[in-house]
């Protein structure tokens, strides 16, 4: 009974739908890694779809609005406004990065001397002698 329940959980079809224009990018150091990257025009977030261990695909260089469906184990169907394409890959990862504030919120700036101090402090804390030195300095306060 439990096996039937687990099998029914894995039978849920995977389906993603994304708006915007996408470009096909060969990514990664290993051959066979492929990405679909949304072109950043009027979208609030950056989006990339990473396919790992791609053995074959018939994707064009650009796509307009896509629907990604898992059609079988290791097979993905990508529907666009123009046609339906196939990708044979081991897995798919969706990476989304929010750009809510853009450059409106500035990150804190630290002086070079403070950066060097933290670098030395963290480097020394890796070792036993550095941890002992930090304990001794804290006791002196």
ROBA-20289 format. One record per residue: x, y, z of N, C-alpha, C in turn. Coordinates in Angstrom, 1 decimal. Example, Ala and Ser with C-alpha at 12.3 -4.5 7.8 and 13.67 -1.06 7.14 Angstrom:
REM residues 2
SITE    nxx    nyy    nzz   caxx   cayy   cazz    cxx    cyy    czz
SITE   13.2   -5.7    7.8   12.3   -4.5    7.8   13.2   -3.3    7.8
SITE   12.8   -2.2    7.1   13.7   -1.1    7.1   12.9    0.0    7.9
This chain:
REM residues 141
SITE    nxx    nyy    nzz   caxx   cayy   cazz    cxx    cyy    czz
SITE    0.8   -1.2    0.0    0.0    0.0    0.0    0.9    1.3    0.0
SITE    1.9    1.3    0.8    2.8    2.4    0.9    3.5    2.7   -0.4
SITE    3.9    1.7   -1.1    4.6    1.8   -2.4    3.7    2.5   -3.4
SITE    2.4    2.2   -3.5    1.5    2.8   -4.4    1.3    4.3   -4.0
SITE    1.3    4.6   -2.7    1.2    6.0   -2.3    2.4    6.8   -2.8
SITE    3.6    6.2   -2.6    4.8    6.9   -3.0    4.9    7.1   -4.5
SITE    4.4    6.1   -5.3    4.4    6.2   -6.7    3.4    7.2   -7.2
SITE    2.3    7.4   -6.5    1.4    8.4   -6.9    1.9    9.8   -6.6
SITE    2.8   10.0   -5.6    3.4   11.3   -5.3    4.3   11.7   -6.4
SITE    5.1   10.8   -7.0    6.1   11.1   -8.0    5.5   11.3   -9.4
SITE    4.2   11.0   -9.5    3.6   11.1  -10.8    3.0   12.5  -11.1
SITE    3.2   13.4  -10.2    2.7   14.8  -10.4    3.6   15.4  -11.5
SITE    2.9   15.9  -12.6    3.7   16.5  -13.7    4.3   17.8  -13.3
SITE    5.5   18.1  -13.7    6.2   19.3  -13.5    5.9   20.3  -14.6
SITE    5.4   21.5  -14.3    5.1   22.5  -15.3    5.4   23.9  -14.8
SITE    6.2   24.6  -15.6    6.6   26.0  -15.3    6.2   26.9  -16.5
SITE    5.7   28.1  -16.2    5.3   29.0  -17.3    6.0   30.4  -17.0
SITE    6.7   30.9  -18.0    7.4   32.2  -17.8    7.1   33.1  -19.0
SITE    7.0   34.4  -18.6    6.8   35.4  -19.7    8.2   36.0  -20.0
SITE    8.2   36.7  -21.1    9.4   37.4  -21.5   10.3   36.7  -22.6
SITE   11.3   37.3  -23.0   12.2   36.7  -24.0   13.3   36.0  -23.3
SITE   13.7   34.8  -23.9   14.7   34.0  -23.3   15.8   33.8  -24.4
SITE   17.0   33.7  -24.0   18.1   33.3  -24.9   18.7   32.0  -24.4
SITE   19.2   31.2  -25.4   19.8   30.0  -25.1   21.3   30.2  -24.9
SITE   21.8   29.7  -23.8   23.2   30.0  -23.4   23.9   28.6  -23.0
SITE   25.0   28.3  -23.6   25.8   27.2  -23.2   26.6   27.6  -22.0
SITE   26.4   27.0  -20.8   27.0   27.5  -19.6   27.8   26.4  -18.9
SITE   28.6   26.8  -18.0   29.3   25.8  -17.1   30.6   25.4  -17.8
SITE   31.5   24.8  -17.0   32.7   24.3  -17.4   32.6   23.0  -18.1
SITE   31.6   22.2  -17.7   31.4   20.9  -18.3   30.6   21.0  -19.6
SITE   30.9   20.1  -20.6   30.1   20.1  -21.8   28.7   19.5  -21.5
SITE   27.7   20.0  -22.2   26.4   19.4  -22.0   25.6   20.2  -21.0
SITE   26.1   21.4  -20.5   25.2   22.2  -19.6   24.7   23.3  -20.5
SITE   23.4   23.5  -20.3   22.6   24.5  -21.1   21.7   25.3  -20.2
SITE   21.6   26.6  -20.6   20.7   27.5  -19.8   19.8   28.3  -20.7
SITE   18.6   28.6  -20.2   17.8   29.5  -20.8   17.7   30.7  -19.9
SITE   18.2   31.9  -20.4   18.3   33.1  -19.6   17.3   34.1  -20.1
SITE   16.5   34.7  -19.1   15.5   35.7  -19.5   16.3   37.0  -19.7
SITE   16.0   37.7  -20.9   16.6   38.9  -21.2   16.0   40.0  -20.3
SITE   16.9   40.8  -19.6   16.4   41.7  -18.6   15.9   43.0  -19.2
SITE   14.7   43.1  -19.5   14.2   44.3  -20.0   13.3   45.0  -19.0
SITE   12.0   44.6  -18.9   11.1   45.2  -18.0   10.7   44.3  -16.8
SITE   11.5   43.3  -16.5   11.2   42.3  -15.5   11.8   42.7  -14.2
SITE   11.1   42.4  -13.1   11.5   42.7  -11.7   12.6   41.7  -11.3
SITE   12.7   40.5  -11.9   13.6   39.5  -11.4   14.4   38.9  -12.6
SITE   15.6   38.5  -12.3   16.4   37.8  -13.3   16.0   36.3  -13.2
SITE   16.0   35.6  -14.3   15.6   34.2  -14.3   16.5   33.4  -15.2
SITE   16.9   32.2  -14.7   17.7   31.3  -15.5   17.2   29.9  -15.3
SITE   17.1   29.1  -16.3   16.7   27.7  -16.2   18.0   26.9  -16.7
SITE   18.5   26.1  -15.7   19.7   25.4  -16.0   19.4   23.9  -16.2
SITE   19.8   23.4  -17.4   19.6   22.0  -17.7   21.0   21.3  -17.5
SITE   21.1   20.2  -16.8   22.3   19.5  -16.5   22.4   18.3  -17.4
SITE   23.6   18.0  -17.9   23.9   16.8  -18.7   23.0   16.7  -19.9
SITE   22.9   17.7  -20.7   22.1   17.7  -21.9   22.7   16.8  -22.9
SITE   21.9   15.8  -23.4   22.4   15.0  -24.5   22.0   15.4  -25.8
SITE   20.8   16.0  -25.9   20.3   16.6  -27.2   19.2   17.6  -26.9
SITE   19.2   18.6  -27.9   18.1   19.6  -27.8   17.9   20.2  -29.2
SITE   16.8   20.8  -29.4   16.6   21.5  -30.7   16.1   23.0  -30.5
SITE   16.7   23.6  -29.4   16.3   24.9  -29.1   16.9   26.0  -30.0
SITE   16.1   27.0  -30.4   16.7   28.1  -31.2   17.4   29.1  -30.2
SITE   18.0   30.1  -30.8   18.8   31.0  -29.9   17.9   31.9  -29.0
SITE   16.7   32.2  -29.5   15.8   33.0  -28.7   14.4   32.4  -28.6
SITE   13.8   32.6  -27.5   12.4   32.1  -27.3   11.6   33.3  -26.7
SITE   10.3   33.3  -27.1    9.4   34.3  -26.5    8.3   33.7  -25.7
SITE    8.4   33.9  -24.4    7.4   33.3  -23.5    7.4   31.7  -23.6
SITE    7.8   31.1  -22.5    8.0   29.6  -22.5    7.1   28.9  -21.5
SITE    6.8   27.7  -21.8    6.1   26.8  -20.9    7.0   25.5  -20.9
SITE    7.5   25.2  -19.7    8.4   24.0  -19.6    7.7   22.9  -18.9
SITE    7.6   21.7  -19.5    6.9   20.6  -18.9    7.9   19.4  -19.0
SITE    7.8   18.6  -17.9    8.6   17.3  -17.9    7.7   16.3  -18.6
SITE    8.2   15.8  -19.8    7.4   14.8  -20.6    7.7   13.4  -20.3
SITE    8.8   13.2  -19.6    9.2   11.8  -19.2   10.5   11.9  -18.4
SITE   11.0   10.8  -17.9   12.2   10.8  -17.2   13.4   11.3  -18.0
SITE   13.9   12.5  -17.7   15.0   13.0  -18.4   14.6   13.7  -19.7
SITE   13.3   14.0  -19.9   12.9   14.6  -21.1   12.0   15.8  -20.8
SITE   12.3   17.0  -21.4   11.6   18.2  -21.1   11.1   18.8  -22.4
SITE    9.8   19.2  -22.4    9.2   19.9  -23.5    9.1   21.4  -23.2
SITE    9.5   22.2  -24.2    9.5   23.6  -24.0    8.6   24.2  -25.1
SITE    7.5   24.8  -24.7    6.6   25.4  -25.7    6.8   26.9  -25.7
SITE    6.9   27.4  -26.9    7.1   28.8  -27.1    6.0   29.3  -28.0
SITE    6.0   30.6  -28.3    5.0   31.2  -29.2    5.1   30.6  -30.6
SITE    6.3   30.2  -31.0    6.5   29.7  -32.3    6.3   28.2  -32.5
SITE    6.8   27.4  -31.5    6.8   25.9  -31.7    7.1   25.2  -30.4
SITE    7.1   23.9  -30.4    7.4   23.1  -29.3    8.8   22.5  -29.5
SITE    9.7   22.5  -28.5   11.0   22.0  -28.6   11.2   21.0  -27.5
SITE   12.3   20.1  -27.7   12.6   19.0  -26.8   14.0   19.2  -26.3
SITE   14.2   18.9  -25.0   15.5   18.8  -24.4   15.6   17.5  -23.6
SITE   16.7   16.8  -23.9   17.0   15.6  -23.1   18.1   15.9  -22.1
SITE   17.8   15.9  -20.8   18.7   16.3  -19.8   18.5   15.6  -18.5
SITE   19.5   15.5  -17.7   19.4   14.8  -16.4   18.4   15.5  -15.5
SITE   18.6   16.8  -15.4   17.7   17.6  -14.4   17.6   19.0  -14.9
SITE   16.7   19.7  -14.2   16.4   21.1  -14.5   16.4   21.9  -13.2
SITE   17.1   23.0  -13.1   17.1   23.9  -12.0   16.6   25.3  -12.4
SITE   15.7   25.9  -11.6   15.2   27.2  -11.8   15.9   28.2  -10.8
SITE   16.6   29.2  -11.3   17.2   30.2  -10.5   16.6   31.5  -10.8
SITE   16.1   32.1   -9.7   15.4   33.4   -9.8   16.0   34.4   -8.8
SITE   16.4   35.6   -9.3   17.0   36.6   -8.4   16.2   37.8   -8.5
SITE   15.8   38.2   -7.3   14.9   39.4   -7.2   15.7   40.7   -7.3
SITE   15.2   41.6   -8.0   15.8   43.0   -8.2   14.8   44.0   -7.8
SITE   14.3   43.9   -6.5   13.2   44.8   -6.1   13.7   46.2   -6.0
SITE   14.8   46.5   -5.4   15.3   47.8   -5.2   16.3   48.3   -6.2
SITE   16.9   47.4   -6.9   17.9   47.7   -7.9   19.1   48.4   -7.2
SITE   19.5   49.5   -7.7   20.6   50.2   -7.1   20.2   51.3   -6.1
SITE   18.9   51.3   -5.7   18.4   52.3   -4.8   19.0   52.2   -3.4
SITE   19.2   50.9   -2.9   19.8   50.6   -1.6   21.3   50.3   -1.8
SITE   22.1   51.2   -1.2   23.6   51.0   -1.3   24.1   50.1   -0.2
SITE   25.0   49.3   -0.5   25.6   48.5    0.5   26.6   49.3    1.3
SITE   26.9   48.9    2.5   27.8   49.7    3.3   29.2   49.6    2.8
SITE   29.9   50.7    2.8   31.3   50.7    2.4   32.2   50.7    3.6
SITE   33.3   49.9    3.6   34.2   49.8    4.7   35.6   50.2    4.2
SITE   36.3   50.9    5.0   37.7   51.4    4.6   38.6   50.2    4.5
SITE   39.6   50.3    3.7   40.6   49.3    3.4   41.2   48.7    4.6
SITE   41.5   49.6    5.6   42.2   49.2    6.8   41.3   48.2    7.6
SITE   40.0   48.5    7.6   39.0   47.7    8.4   38.9   46.3    7.7
SITE   38.9   46.3    6.4   38.9   45.0    5.7   40.1   44.2    6.0
SITE   41.3   44.8    6.0   42.5   44.0    6.3   42.4   43.5    7.7
SITE   41.9   44.3    8.7   41.8   43.9   10.1   40.9   42.7   10.2
SITE   39.8   42.7    9.5   38.9   41.5    9.6   39.5   40.3    8.9
SITE   40.2   40.5    7.8   40.8   39.4    7.1   41.8   38.8    8.0
SITE   42.7   39.5    8.7   43.7   39.0    9.6   43.0   38.3   10.8
SITE   42.0   38.9   11.3   41.3   38.4   12.5   40.6   37.0   12.1
SITE   39.9   36.9   11.0   39.3   35.7   10.6   40.3   34.6   10.2
SITE   41.4   35.0    9.6   42.5   34.1    9.2   43.1   33.5   10.5
SITE   43.4   34.3   11.5   44.0   33.9   12.7   43.1   33.0   13.5
SITE   41.8   33.2   13.4   40.8   32.5   14.2   40.7   31.0   13.7
SITE   41.2   30.7   12.5   41.2   29.4   12.0   42.1   28.4   12.8
SITE   43.1   29.0   13.4   44.2   28.2   14.1   43.9   28.2   15.6
SITE   44.5   27.3   16.3   44.4   27.2   17.8   45.1   28.4   18.4
SITE   46.2   28.7   17.9   47.0   29.9   18.5   46.2   31.2   18.3
SITE   45.4   31.3   17.2   44.6   32.5   17.0   43.5   32.6   17.9
SITE   42.8   31.4   18.2   41.7   31.4   19.1   42.2   31.7   20.5
SITE   43.3   31.2   20.9   43.9   31.5   22.2   44.2   32.9   22.3
SITE   44.8   33.6   21.3   45.1   35.0   21.3   43.8   35.8   21.5
SITE   42.7   35.4   20.7   41.5   36.2   20.9   40.9   36.1   22.3
SITE   41.0   34.9   22.9   40.5   34.7   24.2   41.3   35.6   25.2
SITE   42.6   35.6   25.0   43.4   36.4   25.9   43.1   37.9   25.7
SITE   42.9   38.3   24.5   42.6   39.8   24.3   41.2   40.1   24.9
SITE   40.3   39.2   24.8   39.0   39.5   25.4   39.0   39.6   26.9
SITE   39.9   38.7   27.5   40.0   38.7   29.0   40.6   40.0   29.5
SITE   41.5   40.6   28.7   42.2   41.8   29.0   41.3   43.0   29.1
SITE   40.1   43.0   28.5   39.2   44.1   28.4   38.6   44.4   29.8
